[in-house]
Amino acid sequence: MHYVKHLSKDPLLKPLIKQHGVFTLKKQPNLCLYLCYSIMSQQLSTKVAKVIKQRFLDLYGGEPAPQQILDTPFEKLRGIGLSNAKVSYVQNVARFELEQGMDHRKLSKMDNEEVIAYLTQIKGVGRWTTEMLLMFALCREDLFAIDDLGLQQAVVGLYGLKNRKKKTRDAAILKIAAQWAPYRTYACMYLWRWKDNPPG
């Protein structure tokens, strides 16, 4: 893969690449539903999130159109295990899709920061959620999600930044991440793997 050679120049990433192999990013066709699922799964275990996603699909007998989501009574969406806030947020996403649009063609004309500014207009969609969409639905290869706690912890642990103040630590994290450009997304994937399975 094109990014392996570049990221392997980092002596701390190199063994992670060897250990975990190569990653490929796969575009998600339906960005509206991708955002809805992201919102539904927040603060839930993967297992519970899966159950709720399936219940959501069962309501419609498959993937719903935005108008169907908006037409669904609030209580019916609450009934699949969503909080009041999440029901509102999911419906906000569907409304935004209908009124403003968020298909690949539209977003492909925007850079990362423009996509973030555009989608975070939706109440319930924050910067982190949009960064995950950029990485895993739009397949943008050069994104580092500085606000992701897991990534912060991975860089701090792997690169020995433990005793620094937050401000100097964040600056050091960004400096390290800058060396991975233009493939920062892949570097994040290795760091998340390291965080989940730190070497003994």
N, C-alpha and C positions, 0 to 999 in steps of 0.2 A: 504494500500500500504506500501511496505517495508520501504520507506524513511520517512514516516509521523512521526513515533515515534522519529527518530533521529533529524529531523528538529524541532520538537515540543519542544525540550529541549531549544531552543532559545525563550525566552519569547516575543520577538518582532515578530518573524515569526509565532508563535503559533496561534494568532488571525487571521492571513492572511490565514493559512491553513484551519481554521474553516470556514472562510468567502468564500473561493474560492473552497473548496473541493480538490479532488485529480486530478493530471494530469497524463496522460500516454503519453509516447513518442512512435511514430510510424515510423518505418524505411521507408525511401523513396526508391523505387526500382531503380530509374534512377538518379544517382548522377550527371551525365553530364547535364541533363535537369534541375535538382534542381539548379545547379550553374548558368545556363543560366537565369533561372527565377529570381534568386537573383540579378544578375547584371541588368536585365531589370527593376526590381522594385526599384532600389536604387534612393533615393531622390524623390520618387513619392508617392502620396497618395495611400492607399490600393485600392481605387476605380479605379484610373487611371491605376495602375499596373495590375489589373484584366482585364481591357479592352485590354491592350497591350498583355498580355499573351494569351487572346482568339484570337486576330488577328494573333498572331504568330502561334498558333495551326491551325487556319483556312488556313494559307498559305500552310500547308502540309496535311490538312484533318486528323489531329491527331498528335500524338507525332512523331517528325522527328528523324531519325537516324543522328549521327554526320556528316556523309558524305553529307546528304541532306542539313544540315545547311551550310556546307562549299561550296556546289554547288550553294547556293542561291545568286543571284547578290546583291551586296552591296546596290544598290538603292531600291531593293525590301524590304530589311530589314529596311532601313531608312523609307520606306513608311508606316510601321505599327506604327511609332512614336518613333523609337529609335534614339538617337543621333549618330553621327559618331563614337564617342569613344565606345559607348555601342555595336554597330554593330561589331566593331573590337574585343571587349572583348568576345562577345558571340562566334564569330568564333574562337578566340584563345582557348576557352574552348573545342569546338568541335574538333579542331586540336589536342589538348593535349590528349583528350580521345582516338583518333585514334592512336596517336603516342606512348603514354606512358601508357594510361589506368587509370581508376579511379573507378573500380567496387568495390563492397563490399568486395569481396574476397581479393583483393589487399590491400585495406585500413585497413581491419580488422587485418592485421599483423603489423600495425604501431600504435605507441602510439599517443596521441593527438598532441604533438609537432612535431612528424615526419610527420603526416598528414598535419599540417600547413606549415611546410617547403616544403613539396612535392607540395602542391596545389598553394602556393603563388609564385611558379615559373611562373605561368600563368600570363601574363600581364593583369591587370584588376581585378585580384582576390587578395584581401588583407587578412590580418589576421582576421579581424572581420567577413568577409563573410565566411571564412573557419571555424571559431568558430561556426557560426550559422549552417553550414552544419554538423559539429560534433555533435551538440546538437539535431538538428531537422531532420536530414536525417540519421545519423549514430547512433543516440540514445545513445551517450556517456553520462553517468549519472553524471560525476564529472568534470564539466567544468565551470569556472567562467570567463566571458568575460569582463576583466577589462577595455578594451577600449570603451565599450558600454556606451554612455553618459547617457542613461536612467537608466541603472543599477547604475552608479556612483551617479546620482542624488537621486535615491531611497535609497541607503545605507547612503549617506550623510544626507538625510532628516529624515530617520527612526532612525538612530543611533546617530543623533546630532553631525555631524562632520563639521558643516557649516563654522566655522571660522579658519579652519586649512589651512596651506600652502599646495600647491598641493602635494609636495613630502611626507610630513607627513600624509596628508589625504589619498593618495594612499596606503601607508604602512598600515594605520589603516584599510582601506577597505579590503586589502588582508588578514590581520590578522583576521578580522571578518569572512571573507569568508572561511578561513581555518577550522573554527569550523564546517562548514557545510559538509565538505568532509566525506564520498565519494559520496555525493548527491548534489553537488553544482549546477548542471543544474536545478534541481527542485527548489532550493532556488531562482535562477534567475527568474524562471517563476512567483513565488509569488511576487518578487520585481517589475517585469514589471507590474503585475496587480495592485500593490499598486501605482505605478507611474501613471498609467492611471486613476485609481480611488482612489486618496488619500482620506483617511477618513476625513470627515468634521471636 
